[in-house]
Amino acid sequence: MRYLIIGSGIAGTTAAEELRKLDATAEIVLIGEEHEPLYSRVLLPHYAKGIVALEKIFLKKETWYLDKNIEWLRGVRCEEIDTTNRHVVVSDGREIPFDKLLITTGAEIHTLPHEGENVCYFQTLGDTEHLIAKIASCSGRGIAYGGSFIASELIDLFVHRGMRTVAAFRGPWMFSRILDAESGALVTAHLKRVGVDVRPGSETLESVGATAEDIVAVGVGIAPELGWFRDAGIATGRGVLANARLETNVAGVYAAGDIAEFDDVVVGRRVMAGNWPSAQMQGRVAARNMAGGAEEFRNVSAYATNLAGLDIIAIGDTDRVAADSTVIVGSVVAGGVTQLFVRSGKLVGATLVGRNRDRKAVTDAINAGLAVDDVKLQ
Ligand SMILES: Cc1cc2nc3c(=O)[nH]c(=O)nc-3n(C[C@H](O)[C@H](O)[C@H](O)COP(=O)(O)OP(=O)(O)OC[C@H]3O[C@@H](n4cnc5c(N)ncnc54)[C@H](O)[C@@H]3O)c2cc1C
């Protein structure tokens, strides 16, 4: 059996490792555009702050791939998939055959046309090195442009570095796609308290008025390139579509991690997870299914961050548009707000701002499919 995995992040590398456990003799090929062995993106902000040393962020050694007999094609971009003749075409023109294929190409970030020396992103180790160098030589402000988790990491980084920090975003408050007005007000109040210049309604990056002395760091969501999957007959939506077993519409072709838009059996809807633990678990489940299993992926996903001292957690399905209704517990005055997302009477998701204490109760309730009325929060 010849397994081919496109993307050597946490989902792809975990899948390769699991496949090797399941089959000692299979050929396993792992194609990755990046050059480094697997590293933790979750630790990148800690590395940028100087809290974690560079060597600590690596999760695999250079020798690991050879030791596990995994053929690792590093610095190689996969450009075409031929699902009929079962091969992929990579950036150096080679055709690489497969019996079973796993797509784990992750979340390509949305970039803005406004380019310039001082514009940074925060996705890869290379981006992080660039950001660190820019911060070291910056005499101006740290401007974080964007309203979600990566922008939050950037604000946190600038504040930690003692920089004059601007939080500029399009919406009325940070995380406005998932947070209600009360939760949003709590985040805004907290940012102002720690000295951040908060600029809601910043429709364009230009409107922020950055000068040559400033760093402009952009975190405005993801925009994966999907055309080449569609050209291969693989169905796409916002990501690569997959069923609960993480198989796509093409037999023997699977998707896992940030790129997968999968049938989530916990929340009863097709979603994209976009977090590290889910990507790792999906890599494992996809591998087992590639090796002949029929396991459904099941996990209550969560993304937790700390924004300059304020804990913010998104659990389960937090799409406000897909919810029938929401219930708010707590307030700005009380210093914590939890928002519960309800669909067909059941709790399917929650956002917790300054209320970490609800995390377990909410996670258990989503997992058990509890009615929202049965969820008791203090
Ligand atoms: C700064 C930062 C902080 C984060 N913090 C957290 C956190 O605290 N908690 C949390 O849960 N999550 C966090 N995340 C998100 C988490 O890192 C992702 O959910 C996770 O990395 C997804 O794993 P993946 O393997 O699906 O994709 P990725 O990690 O994106 O890996 C995909 C890989 O595929 C490669 N690739 C893409 N296209 C091709 C191609 N055509 N050919 C070959 N290779 C290709 C890419 O170069 C990349 O190496 C953070 C992310 C970032 C950037």
The ligand as an SDF file (V2000), in Angstrom:
LIG
                    3D

 53 58  0  0  0  0  0  0  0  0999 V2000
    0.4120   31.9120   15.4810 C   0  0  0  0  0  0  0  0  0  0  0  0
   -0.5900   30.8100   15.6630 C   0  0  0  0  0  0  0  0  0  0  0  0
   -1.0450   30.4910   16.9410 C   0  0  0  0  0  0  0  0  0  0  0  0
   -1.9620   29.4690   17.1220 C   0  0  0  0  0  0  0  0  0  0  0  0
   -2.3760   29.1780   18.3770 N   0  0  0  0  0  0  0  0  0  0  0  0
   -3.2580   28.1690   18.5750 C   0  0  0  0  0  0  0  0  0  0  0  0
   -3.6960   27.8160   19.8930 C   0  0  0  0  0  0  0  0  0  0  0  0
   -3.2840   28.4220   20.8850 O   0  0  0  0  0  0  0  0  0  0  0  0
   -4.5690   26.7710   20.0210 N   0  0  0  0  0  0  0  0  0  0  0  0
   -5.0290   26.0700   18.9440 C   0  0  0  0  0  0  0  0  0  0  0  0
   -5.8040   25.1220   19.1170 O   0  0  0  0  0  0  0  0  0  0  0  0
   -4.6480   26.3870   17.6740 N   0  0  0  0  0  0  0  0  0  0  0  0
   -3.7740   27.4130   17.4620 C   0  0  0  0  0  0  0  0  0  0  0  0
   -3.4030   27.7500   16.1970 N   0  0  0  0  0  0  0  0  0  0  0  0
   -4.0260   27.0310   15.0620 C   0  0  0  0  0  0  0  0  0  0  0  0
   -3.3240   25.7080   14.8190 C   0  0  0  0  0  0  0  0  0  0  0  0
   -1.9470   25.9350   14.6980 O   0  0  0  0  0  0  0  0  0  0  0  0
   -3.8830   25.0490   13.5460 C   0  0  0  0  0  0  0  0  0  0  0  0
   -5.2400   24.7450   13.7880 O   0  0  0  0  0  0  0  0  0  0  0  0
   -3.1250   23.7910   13.1680 C   0  0  0  0  0  0  0  0  0  0  0  0
   -1.7660   24.0780   12.9380 O   0  0  0  0  0  0  0  0  0  0  0  0
   -3.7280   23.1290   11.9300 C   0  0  0  0  0  0  0  0  0  0  0  0
   -2.9250   22.0530   11.5580 O   0  0  0  0  0  0  0  0  0  0  0  0
   -2.9270   21.4950   10.0550 P   0  0  0  0  0  0  0  0  0  0  0  0
   -1.9340   20.3800   10.0420 O   0  0  0  0  0  0  0  0  0  0  0  0
   -4.3080   21.2330    9.6350 O   0  0  0  0  0  0  0  0  0  0  0  0
   -2.4370   22.7060    9.1590 O   0  0  0  0  0  0  0  0  0  0  0  0
   -1.0990   23.5480    9.1500 P   0  0  0  0  0  0  0  0  0  0  0  0
   -0.4760   23.6040   10.5000 O   0  0  0  0  0  0  0  0  0  0  0  0
   -1.4550   24.8390    8.4910 O   0  0  0  0  0  0  0  0  0  0  0  0
   -0.1210   22.7130    8.1970 O   0  0  0  0  0  0  0  0  0  0  0  0
   -0.3740   22.5820    6.8320 C   0  0  0  0  0  0  0  0  0  0  0  0
    0.9460   22.4000    6.1090 C   0  0  0  0  0  0  0  0  0  0  0  0
    0.6740   22.0740    4.7520 O   0  0  0  0  0  0  0  0  0  0  0  0
    1.5950   22.7820    3.9340 C   0  0  0  0  0  0  0  0  0  0  0  0
    1.0040   22.9270    2.6020 N   0  0  0  0  0  0  0  0  0  0  0  0
   -0.0540   23.6870    2.2460 C   0  0  0  0  0  0  0  0  0  0  0  0
   -0.3100   23.5490    0.9280 N   0  0  0  0  0  0  0  0  0  0  0  0
    0.6090   22.6630    0.4590 C   0  0  0  0  0  0  0  0  0  0  0  0
    0.8430   22.1290   -0.8260 C   0  0  0  0  0  0  0  0  0  0  0  0
    0.0930   22.4390   -1.8840 N   0  0  0  0  0  0  0  0  0  0  0  0
    1.8810   21.2530   -0.9700 N   0  0  0  0  0  0  0  0  0  0  0  0
    2.6650   20.9240    0.0950 C   0  0  0  0  0  0  0  0  0  0  0  0
    2.4770   21.4160    1.3340 N   0  0  0  0  0  0  0  0  0  0  0  0
    1.4580   22.2680    1.5120 C   0  0  0  0  0  0  0  0  0  0  0  0
    1.7780   24.1050    4.6530 C   0  0  0  0  0  0  0  0  0  0  0  0
    2.9850   24.7220    4.2320 O   0  0  0  0  0  0  0  0  0  0  0  0
    1.8090   23.6480    6.1090 C   0  0  0  0  0  0  0  0  0  0  0  0
    3.0980   23.3290    6.5190 O   0  0  0  0  0  0  0  0  0  0  0  0
   -2.4730   28.7600   15.9920 C   0  0  0  0  0  0  0  0  0  0  0  0
   -2.0260   29.0770   14.7080 C   0  0  0  0  0  0  0  0  0  0  0  0
   -1.0870   30.0880   14.5390 C   0  0  0  0  0  0  0  0  0  0  0  0
   -0.6120   30.4210   13.1460 C   0  0  0  0  0  0  0  0  0  0  0  0
  1  2  1  0
  2  3  1  0
  2 52  2  0
  3  4  2  0
  4  5  1  0
  4 50  1  0
  5  6  2  0
  6  7  1  0
  6 13  1  0
  7  8  2  0
  7  9  1  0
  9 10  1  0
 10 11  2  0
 10 12  1  0
 12 13  2  0
 13 14  1  0
 14 15  1  0
 14 50  1  0
 15 16  1  0
 16 17  1  0
 16 18  1  0
 18 19  1  0
 18 20  1  0
 20 21  1  0
 20 22  1  0
 22 23  1  0
 23 24  1  0
 24 25  2  0
 24 26  1  0
 24 27  1  0
 27 28  1  0
 28 29  2  0
 28 30  1  0
 28 31  1  0
 31 32  1  0
 32 33  1  0
 33 34  1  0
 33 48  1  0
 34 35  1  0
 35 36  1  0
 35 46  1  0
 36 37  1  0
 36 45  1  0
 37 38  2  0
 38 39  1  0
 39 40  1  0
 39 45  2  0
 40 41  1  0
 40 42  2  0
 42 43  1  0
 43 44  2  0
 44 45  1  0
 46 47  1  0
 46 48  1  0
 48 49  1  0
 50 51  2  0
 51 52  1  0
 52 53  1  0
M  END
$$$$
